[in-house]
Amino acid sequence: MSIPVSVGICAYNEGPRVRQLLESIQDQRLPAPLDLREILVVASGCTDGTEDVVGASAERDRRIQLIRQPVRQGKASAINEILRTYRGELLVLTNADACLARGSLPRLLRPFLNSPETVLACGAPVPLTDGARLPAVVEEVQWGIHNRSLETLSRLDAPNHCCDELLAFRRGFVDALPAGLINDGAYLGVLAGIRGRTVRFCADATVYVRVPRTLQGLVRQRRRVLAGHRQVRDFLHRPANTLEALARRDPRLAASILLAELRRRPSSAAFLLLALPLELVSMALALADRAWGPGSSPVWPKVEAP
């Protein structure tokens, strides 16, 4: 008996990139009993022809379905459209500016076949960089530490973070996200921990992600992420399962993760000297938003990526 799989994509003005993503999904080959039944694309307030690109792809592949949102209301709103519509037993979520490496989808879904205890899994984000821009190098270091943290906590069956660049869960795990939610991955990771489950990190399920062009863009991105982590704590009364939270709960384990990544890439140490001040600035701005500002809107500017 086959296991139907749905893929959901959130898009805002990503015409050229969503075509690349769709092609990378169509190129995936799922082993039996997995069966990719539908690819749902929510186009939220798009003005650049994204809907036309998705519509043209849907004419060639009946699995692709366009869901139009006339007004952009944030990613949580788009995901809730997917949650109301999808029909699969497993749901995969990704972003329109991402791209899946060949074989990533079956590797992401493998834990669900191996164990009925698996309720949530995520892939390994790898930044698309030219190796030259300073923000890109900082992002490479940050994503390396991020992925090592997720891999370690997954191996220990511990409460874990979940990246929202590529994730999958079983039907019934969540029926709707809170309105205005900023970080869906962090929210789902904490939700799994509350239910006594870890997030299965799939190191070989690579998803390529785009990074900001400037340090200012990087700070703006991190400012929103950190505000989203605080929001998750407000919603679920538990902190997001990040390395920062782990450092407070289990500093020895957090230090071992950081040291292991530094041994793998000794040059990371130099860029951590830049990444740490940027993170402190981002944290201060996120706290200021919470204390004196209106807070973070669920609708955010696009990453200015190459």
N, C-alpha and C positions, 0 to 999 in steps of 0.2 A: 504494500500500500504506500502510495507516494505521500510525501510531506510537502504541501504547498508553501512556497516562499514568496513573500512580497518585499519589494524594495520601495522605500519612500525617499524622495529628494525634495529639499527646500531650496527654492531659487528666487533670487532677486537680481534682475539685470545681469544675467550670466549667459547670454546667448551663445558666444563661441565656446565657452567652457562647459556649458551643460551638454553640448553636442559631444565633446570629448569624453565627459563622464558617462553619458549614455552608451557610447561605443565601448568604453572600458567595461561596462556592466554586461553588455550583450556578448562580449568576447569571453565571459566567464563560463566555465563548463562545470556544472554541478553533478556530483555522483548520485546514483540512485541511493535512497529513495527521495532525495531532494529534487524539487521541481519549481523552477522560477516561473511563477504564474503571471505576475504583474509588476509593472514599474510605474509608480505614481509620482507625478511631478507637480508640486504646488508652486505656481508662479504668483508671487505676491507683489502686486502693484508694479509690475514690470512695464518699462517704457522703451526697451531697447530691442524688441523683437524676440525676446526669449520665448514667448508663447508661440511664435511662428516656427521657431527652431524645433520646439517640442512637438508641435502639431505635425510638422513634416516628418519627424521621426516616428510619430504614432501611425502615420499612414503606411509606413514600411514595416512596422512591428506592432501587431495588435495588442501586445502586452503593455505597451506604453499608454498611459492615460494622463491627460492634462487636467489639472484642477485649478481653476482661475480664482484668485483672490483679488478683486478690483483695488483694494486698499491694503497696503502693507501694514500688518499689525504685529509683527515680531515672529520669531522662529517658533515659539511655543504654540502660537495660533495656527501656524502652518502645519506643525506636527499633529495638532489636534484634528485638523482636517484629514490627515492621513489615518489617524487612529479611528476615525469614524467611518473610513472608507475601505480599508484593507481587508482582504479575505484570507490571507495565509495563516498558517500555524506559526510561522516564524516571520518576524518583521525586521528588516534591515533598514537603518537610517543612515544617510550620508548627506553631504552638502554639495550644492551645484558647482562650487569652485574646486572641488576635490577630484581626484582621479584614482581609480583602483588599479593596482599592479595586477598582472596576469596571475590568476590562481588565488587571489586574495579572498574572494567570496567563499569558495568551498573551505578554505582554511579558517575563515571566521566562523563558519557554521559547524565545523567538525566537532567542537565540544558538545553541541546539542545532541549529536548522534552518539557520542561516547558516553554521555551520562545524563539521565533524566533529572539530575540535581542541578544542572546548568540552567540558569534562568536569564543570564545576561552576559554578553561577551563583547569585546571591542578589539579593534585592530591597532596597528602600530603606525602612527602618523610620521611621515618623513617629509621635511620641508623641501619644497622646490626652490633651489637657490642656484646662483651662478658661481658660488664660492668666493665672491669678492665683496659684496655689500656687507658692511658691518652688522646691520640688523639681521641679515640672513645668517651670519656666523653665530651671533648670539642666540638666534632661534634654534640653530642646530644643537648647541650645547643644552639649551633648555629642554628641547624635545628628547634629547638623549637621556637626560636625567629623568624626565617624565616617564619615558617608556621603561627604563630600568626599574623605577619605583613600582609601576603597574605589574611588571613581570614578577618582581620579588613578592609582592603582596598576593598575587594570584597563586604563586607556587606554595605560599604558606596558608592558603585558604583563609586569608584575613580580609577584613573589610577593605574595599578597594575603590579607587577612583575609576571613572569610566570616561574615556574620551568621546566627544560627540562628533568627531570627524568620520568615524565608521563604527557602528555598533549594531547589535542584534539582540532581540529578546523574544521569549515565547508569548504567544497569545495569552492574555489574562494577566501578564505581569503588571501592566499599567493601562488604564482605559482613557486617561486624560491627564494633561499636564496643567499645573496651576496657571491661571492667566497672568501674563507679564513675566513669566519665568525667563531668566537670561541664559543660564547654563543647564541645558537639558541633561548632558552627560553626568555632571556632578550630582544633579538631583537623582538620577536613576541609580548611580553608584551608591549613594547613601540609602536609598530605598531598598536596594538589595541587601545592604549590611543590616538594616533594621530587621529584615526577614531572615537573617542568619545565613545569607549567601554571599559569596565573593563575586567579583567580576572576573570572568575568565579572559585573561589577556592573551591575544594570539599574535605572537611576535612576528610570525611569517605572513600575517594578513596586512600587507603594506598598503597604506593609503597616502597618496601624495597631496600635500597641502601647500597653499600659497602663504607667503609671509609679507609683512609690511616692508615698504621700500625705505622708510626712514626711521630713525630712532624715535621721533615724535609719534609716528604711527604705531610703533611697537609699544610705547608707553600708553597710548590711547587704548590699544587692544588689551593690554594687561590690566589696565584700570577697570575695564568692563568685566573681565574675567574674575578679578578679585571681588568686585562688587557682587557678582553673581554667586560666588562662594558664600559670601555673607548672607545673601538672600536665601540660599539653600538652608543655611542654619536657621533662619527665621521660619521657614516653611516646615522643616522636619525636626528642628530642635537638636540637630547633630551637625558637627562640622563636616565639610567636604573632606573626603579621604585623600588629601593631597600630601606631598612630602612635608610641607610646612606643618600640617596638623600632626603628621607622624613624628616630626621632630619634637613636638611637645609631649606626645604620648609615649614614644619609645625612641629617645634620642640615639641610643646605640644602634638600633636598626637603621634609622635615617642616615647616620654617619656611615654605616657600612655600604649603603646604597650609593651615596655620594662618592665615597672612596673607590668603589668598584668602577664607577663610570670614569673617574679621573685616571685610573690605571689603564682603562681601555683607550682613553684619548687624553694623554697628558697635556696636550695643548689647551684643553678645556679650562685649566686653571687660570690661564691669562684672561680668558673671556668672562670667567665668573667674576673677575674683579670689576668688569663693566656691567655684567648682568645684575649683580647684587644691588648697586646703587639705583639702577633703573627700576628694579623690583620695589625698592624702598620708596622711590618717588611715586610709583604706581599705587602702592599701598596707601600712601599719604593722601593722594588725590581721591582714591576710593572712599577713604574715611571721611574726607571733607565733603564729598558728594552726599554721604549718608547724614552727616551732622548738620550741614548748612544748606545743601542743595536740594533739588527736587528728587534726587535719586536717579538711578540709571533707567532710561527708557528701554522697553523691550525691542525697540526699533533702533538699530545702530548703523553707523556709516560703514560702507564696504571697506574691506582691507585694500589699500592701494598697492596691489602686488603686480609684479611684472607679468 
